[in-house]
Amino acid sequence: MAVANEKLTFLTQFVRQPMSVGAIAPSSRALADKITAPVPRTGDPVVVELGPGTGSFTGEIQRRLGGRGHQLAIEINPDFAGALSRRYPAVDVISDDARKLRDLLAARGHHQADVIVSGLPWAAFNNDLQQNLLDAVADGLADDGAFTTFAYLFAIWTPPAQRLRTALRSRFEEVTLGRTVWGNLPPALVYHCRRPIRPTRPHSGLAATNTGTTT
């Protein structure tokens, strides 16, 4: 019943805001396993999830942390954020713009994140929004941290997907593409990014643009 409710919630939000949600169904457990792989098994890491949606990746991050560290989930859609905070009370759910990542971390006493996992719908964003979000990610990630995000296989050669790859390579010294996750609908691939290159331009004057989710 919980899975059915999650899918219905996701579909409802997609109908209301298709460009900010970016998909008609939550991501699969198989994709969640791949995209959360960098979450360390020891220590007390700060793990940030961007665009968690209904929590397809959230639960797997919680499982990997096992009560350690601090998990932040930044979700601009208030309906998703409210449902997520009720479902995962141990997660610090923030209903805000992902471009404010560094400020949101600082407000909670954290300098940077050790791991950032993204379910944001990159293909639905215009160039400026995509660039600003990735600047925020690179700025908010520790030097030895890891950033993961994903793309759908069927769209991998489209202009938005190519733009994303170019943008990732300009912000990380290491960008690798994992194997196709055939167990997801539609099939997806995970980008694994390390060694961030810091942005050189300021993040002031952000517009109130919806930066929703795909998970």
N, C-alpha and C positions, 0 to 999 in steps of 0.2 A: 504493500500500500504506500509506503514512504517513497519508493522509487516512482510509482505512478503519479503521486502528488508532485514530486520534484519535476518530472517531465511536463506535467500540466502547467506548473508555475513558470517554467522556462518558456514554454510555447506561448503562454499568455503575454509574457513580457516581450517576446519576439514580435508578436502581432502589434503590440503597442509601440515598441521602439526598435524596429528591425535593424536600423543602422548602428545602434549602440550595443545591441545584444549580439548580433552577428551570426547566430546559429539558431536552429530550431530545436535542438536537443542538447542535453548536458554531455560533457566529454565522458569517455568510458574509463573503467578501472584500469584497462591496459595502458591508456595514454597517461593517466594519473601516475602510474608506476614509473613510467619513463621520465616524465617531466619533473618529478620530485626526487629523482635519484641523487642530486647533489646535496640533499639535506644530510648533514653529518650525523653519524651514529653515536658520537660522544660530545661532551662539552655542553655549553649553554648558548647555542647560536641564536641570532636574531634572524628570523625567516619572514620575509614579506611576500604576500600573495596579492597580485594586482588583478582586478576583475574576477573575483572568485565566483560570482554568480550564485548558483544554488549549492556550491561547495563540493564539486567533483574532485578538486585537488585538495581542498581543505582537510577533509578527513584523512587522506593519505599522509599529509604533512603532520597532522596530529599523531598518527600512528608511528611515524618515523621518529618524532621528537620524544614520544613516551613521557610527556610531562616536563621535559627539559626546556630551557631557553624561553624565548618570547616569540609568539606568532602574531603578526599583524595582517589583517585582510582589508584591503582598500577597495571599496565598492561604491561607485557613485549612484547606482540605482537604489533608492531607499527601500523599495519592496524586497529586493534581494538581500540588502544589508540587514534589515530587520529579521527576516527569516533565518539568515545565517547566524546571527547572534543568539537566537533562540536555540538553534540546532547545535551550535558549538559554543557553549558559554565560556570555555577556557580560552577562546580566541579573541584577541583585541580587534573587533570589527569596527572599521572607520568608514563612515559614509562621506566621502570627499573625493576630490580630484587627484588622480595618481600623479599629476605633474607637481604636486606639493610634497612629494615623497620625503625629501630631505628635512623639510620643516615638520612633517608629521612624525618622523623618527626623532628629531631633536626634542619635540614636545613630550616625548616619552622617555627621554634620557638616553637615547641611542645616537651615536655618531653616524654609523652606517650599518647596512645589513650584510649579513654573511651569505645569505642566499636570497635571490629574488625569483619568484615563479610567476609567470604572466599567462593569464587567460584572455588578455585583451584582443579584440577583433581588429588586428592591424589593417586588414584589407578594406575595412569600412571607414578608415580615417583618412583625412586629407594629408598632404605632405607636411604642412606645418605642424599639425597635431602629432603626427607620427614622430617627427624629428624632436619635438619638445618632450614627448614622453620618454623617448630613448635617452635624451640628455639627462632627464631626471633619474632614470635607471642607472646610467653610468656614474652620475654624481653621487647616488645614494648607496652604491655597492662598494664594499671593502676591496682593497687591492688584491687580496687573495680569495675574493668571493666568487660566486657563480651565478649566472643568470640563465634561465631557461624560458623558452616560449615555443609556440608551435604554429604550423601552417598546414592547411589541408592539401593533400597530394594533388587533387584535381586542379588546384589553382596555382601550383608552384611556379608556373612559367608566365603567369599574368603580370602586367606592369606593377600592380601594388606589391605583389610578392617579391618581384625583383628589386623594387625600391627598398623593401624591408631588408633584404640580404645586403644590399649596398650600405644601408644605414647601420646595420649591425657591424659590418666589417670596418666601418669608420669609427666605431666606438669601442671595439674590443680587439685586442691583439690576437685572440684565438676564438674562432667561430667554426664549430663543426656541426654537421647535420646528421642526426641519427637515422637508424633504419626506419622504414615505413611501419607504422602501427596499424596493421590491418584490422585489428579488433575494434578500432574506433569507427564511428559512423558520422561523416565520411572518413576514410583512412587519412592519417595525419603523420607529420614528421616533426621531430623536436630539434630545435636549435639549442646547442650548448655553448655558452659564451663565457670567457674568462679574461682576466687582466683588462679592466676597463680603462678607457682613454677619457680623461675628464673633459667635460664641455668647457668652452671658452667664453660663451655668451651667458648673460644673466637670465634668470627665470622670472623676472618681474612682469606685471601687467598681464596675468593670465586671464583668458576669457573663460566664461562659465560654460565650457563645452562639455557635452556628455561623453564620457570615456568608458562606456559600459563593458560588457563581458561576453565571452563565448562559452564559458564552461558551465 
